């Protein structure tokens, strides 16, 4: 065996180093790799931070920041004096958890049941649960004034589907909430959450004009629907930084808020005139036992609607108990045959074309001859023995044959063109939804002179009361018409006007549409309509004893197809009276309509007046017009234009009649009582508005929350009032929660 000598470590190291020399190429590669990696990182950083910096910053901001919307309170609807008619408020909604409700009943049946599905598997348990749910549904329906069967189906459906949220009813009253609380259900089963709602301080005042909102807060009818976008407004926006759970971080203090807000709608309606008109209409409806009715009061010079009353009235605070038909604005959406109120319009067109004059003798020989039928002539109460008639008597005595002859002298084309200029068959454009345009048959449908005759006295086509008032405004504007308006302007939260609808309210000239070329013609026909009231078919509309002259016209239109029979019915009609007051210088146009009245009760025992005549416009609509016209003149402070007489009893002789010259004399209507300033302190905005409505006040309201100060003081005289509202801390006792505080332990 050969022995091996060990090698010294130093010699071994020298030997290895000699065999593995480091080349320059390999050394350069080793050094280049980290340099290349560093360059790549620097380029990537440059590309991300410089070239794509904006995009990545936007991505980071999108992940770190968000836009939050702050809902705004719905705007106000105000009358022309800025008295609130619709204000925002909050109402509670009743919510139940169907699963928790079912589990509560299941534990009564069997305390060991911990799962809803397990409880429903047993037939006996399921029947017992059904009994409990039926009992709960009946009690809840009774408390909320709902249908118990509908309530039962909703509860059953949500329980079987395992739903955790069910609205029993939205926007409930305090009485309904108290009844539900009497069920003694825990807050995890039944609770109440406040939601935005609308409060109408004057309840039924202008209900058909205002309309209402649905449970989602959007307008459903009336002004609420037409101006829903303005009233709803735009929500305020705030940009906030989020944390990991999407919560709000206030690192740099309170965030900046991009302000939104709701707008407010100011109407042309005068609340005093509207309220009195509704009361008079409702009384007239009961007196003459009519199905429904409407009264329209319009400024004859500007077209602003001062009152638009519909009856039966509708309470906006309790819509559940009001028939849907009561919310119908008949002055705007109902088009019907108006009857003889069209005769002055036909006559003014004929006189403008010089077909007749005020002194003409109009023949009464109008008739239409057919080949295979007997001649047709309009029905008229004036005897054929009278050969001719004056235009003033055509209007005053309402002669159908007379106005038909005037239309024949005009011709079909001229009468049709007149109706088009008057706006028949066209919407007026008033600021309300669903306005009816009416029906004006095209000229090619006037196949014979029967159509010419019937159209001349208001039959064979339909129109609305608003169109009628617009047409009659020509008598107050020298042959020009003015367009009706129901909204003056829209203002924002700062009180600045952002939209103007009534030119007169914004200091602009009122646009007028020319109807007749000769203004003297309009004045002559207006004078003829005065005889309707003084010695014609509308004498019950006379208010000259109060110092005011009236020019107007009656209209009685028989209804079509009543009682299942075709044609017109004498027993069923619509009566209309339209007039201008004062006649010497008209300030307002007033139109009155009653649908299917049973007649004037004062003439029931008068055998000389038949039953059909008692339902005539002269006996039904004219007296109601007189009451409304007298009230409107008083409310507007219009100076009488006639001399009035008053009887005084002398000391030693009979009654002496003294004349009162026309001047600043007010009709003898009751003067409103003076009201002391009520106590508003501690009331909410809705409560303050209701108290203002009850006392007919128009106070300036500043701020939100509860009333903290008022001017004048409670009990003081009312000149101008101002209420200051401010948010109230939870611990402060106010008028709204004082009863709750008293009962708290």
Protein Blocks (a to p, Z undefined) as FASTA:
>chain_A
ZZdddddfklmmmmmmmmmccdfklmmmmmmmmmmmmmmmmmmmmmmmmmmmmmmmmmmm
mmmpccddddddddddddfkopafbdcdddddddddfklmmmmmmmmmmmmbcbfklmmm
pmklmmmmmmmmmmmmmmmmmmnopafklmmmmmmmmmmnopabdcfbghiafklmmmmm
mnopafklpccddddddddfklmnoklmnopadfkopafbhjllmmmmmmnopadddddd
ddfkopacdfkopaddddedddddddfbdfklmmmmmmmmmmmmmmnopabdcdddddfk
nopafbdcddddddfklmmlpcfklmpcfklmpccdebjmlmmmmmmmmmmnomacfkbc
cdfkbccddfkbccdddddfbdfklmbdcfklmmmnopaklmmmmmmmnommlmmmmmmm
nopaiaehiacehiaebjaddfklmmbfklmmmmmnopaiacdfklmmmmmmmmmngopa
cdddfbfbdcdfkopafbdfblmlnopacddddfbfblmlmmmmmmmmmmmmmmmmklmm
pcklnopacdddddddddehihhigcjdfkbccddddddddfklcfbdcddddehiabjf
klmmmmkbcfklmmpmklmmmmmmmmmmmmmmmmnopacfbdcddddddfkbccdddddd
ddjdddfdddddddddddfehpafklmmmmmmmnopacddedehjdfbdcddehiacfbd
cdddddddfklccfklmmmmmmpZZ
